[in-house]
Amino acid sequence: MSQSDVILDKSDNPHRKTQYDLIAVNKSGLGWVNIDSQAPNQAVKEWLEDMPAPFRDAKLIRPEYSYGKSRVDFYLECPGRKILMEVKGCTLEIDGIGYFPDAPTERGVKHLRELKSAVKNGYECYIAFVIAMPNVRQVLPNVTTHPEFGRALAEAISAGVKVLYMICDVKPDSLSITECIEA
């Protein structure tokens, strides 16, 4: 059995089933992989607050925005633009390529369909893959694990949803976006 270094966060909540959250794992040959499910949205929020291109002129950034039958991670308003952004944390790497999802995600498929619909209604839409590990610069749909996600992503892209790869600096206690690549 192989061993890996991990980072745990102890919770003081007595009503939890477990006392610890697994935050990061040091994957042999790759380095630290942040698997904290809340970290990607926080990293994107901090990145957006720095007003990066193409969102530099944003007048409003609202997290957890209700659209259709979903809550989209971010809504932005820029002059003449209404923007929706869904964030997905990528933690699965195979031969230097990131893959999403690492487990079936009906919620992820639903979000892609909502973004596709929003494009038809005049929104500029993005799916942002936060790559929570070093030396990975691209994410492909994991059609082996969830073929429907791959189909939904292809349909969303065909409808005009844009894909962002958010390259991160991963440390045992932090995750920050250092570069954003539009696919």
Solvent accessible surface area in square Angstrom, and as a share of the most:
residue,aa,sasa,rsa
1,M,236,1.05
2,S,106,0.68
3,Q,171,0.76
4,S,63,0.41
5,D,95,0.49
6,V,67,0.39
7,I,52,0.26
8,L,93,0.46
9,D,75,0.39
10,K,114,0.48
11,S,26,0.17
12,D,135,0.70
13,N,77,0.40
14,P,118,0.74
15,H,165,0.74
16,R,81,0.29
17,K,207,0.88
18,T,83,0.48
19,Q,98,0.44
20,Y,99,0.38
21,D,54,0.28
22,L,78,0.39
23,I,28,0.14
24,A,0,0.00
25,V,37,0.21
26,N,49,0.25
27,K,80,0.34
28,S,108,0.69
29,G,91,0.87
30,L,24,0.12
31,G,24,0.23
32,W,49,0.17
33,V,8,0.05
34,N,7,0.03
35,I,61,0.31
36,D,40,0.21
37,S,102,0.66
38,Q,144,0.64
39,A,16,0.13
40,P,12,0.07
41,N,42,0.22
42,Q,90,0.40
43,A,3,0.02
44,V,0,0.00
45,K,67,0.29
46,E,81,0.36
47,W,29,0.10
48,L,0,0.00
49,E,95,0.43
50,D,118,0.61
51,M,64,0.28
52,P,21,0.13
53,A,59,0.46
54,P,55,0.34
55,F,1,0.00
56,R,155,0.57
57,D,58,0.30
58,A,7,0.05
59,K,157,0.66
60,L,56,0.28
61,I,42,0.21
62,R,109,0.40
63,P,61,0.38
64,E,82,0.37
65,Y,44,0.17
66,S,70,0.45
67,Y,29,0.11
68,G,65,0.63
69,K,175,0.74
70,S,9,0.06
71,R,129,0.47
72,V,2,0.01
73,D,8,0.04
74,F,3,0.01
75,Y,10,0.04
76,L,0,0.00
77,E,67,0.30
78,C,8,0.05
79,P,83,0.52
80,G,90,0.87
81,R,63,0.23
82,K,88,0.37
83,I,0,0.00
84,L,0,0.00
85,M,0,0.00
86,E,3,0.01
87,V,9,0.05
88,K,13,0.05
89,G,25,0.24
90,C,1,0.00
91,T,41,0.24
92,L,51,0.25
93,E,27,0.12
94,I,89,0.45
95,D,138,0.71
96,G,34,0.33
97,I,50,0.25
98,G,0,0.00
99,Y,49,0.19
100,F,25,0.10
101,P,3,0.02
102,D,88,0.46
103,A,52,0.40
104,P,94,0.59
105,T,28,0.16
106,E,110,0.49
107,R,154,0.56
108,G,1,0.01
109,V,2,0.01
110,K,89,0.38
111,H,6,0.03
112,L,1,0.01
113,R,121,0.44
114,E,25,0.11
115,L,1,0.00
116,K,55,0.23
117,S,45,0.29
118,A,0,0.00
119,V,34,0.19
120,K,148,0.63
121,N,94,0.48
122,G,58,0.56
123,Y,33,0.13
124,E,38,0.17
125,C,1,0.01
126,Y,3,0.01
127,I,0,0.00
128,A,0,0.00
129,F,2,0.01
130,V,0,0.00
131,I,0,0.00
132,A,1,0.00
133,M,1,0.00
134,P,38,0.24
135,N,125,0.64
136,V,1,0.00
137,R,120,0.44
138,Q,72,0.32
139,V,5,0.03
140,L,64,0.32
141,P,39,0.25
142,N,15,0.07
143,V,80,0.46
144,T,127,0.74
145,T,47,0.28
146,H,12,0.05
147,P,66,0.42
148,E,46,0.21
149,F,0,0.00
150,G,9,0.08
151,R,141,0.52
152,A,3,0.02
153,L,10,0.05
154,A,58,0.45
155,E,78,0.35
156,A,0,0.00
157,I,85,0.43
158,S,102,0.66
159,A,31,0.24
160,G,37,0.35
161,V,4,0.02
162,K,77,0.32
163,V,11,0.06
164,L,2,0.01
165,Y,26,0.10
166,M,0,0.00
167,I,19,0.10
168,C,8,0.05
169,D,56,0.29
170,V,19,0.11
171,K,98,0.42
172,P,49,0.31
173,D,122,0.63
174,S,50,0.33
175,L,16,0.08
176,S,48,0.31
177,I,21,0.11
178,T,92,0.53
179,E,68,0.30
180,C,39,0.23
181,I,52,0.26
182,E,92,0.41
183,A,84,0.65
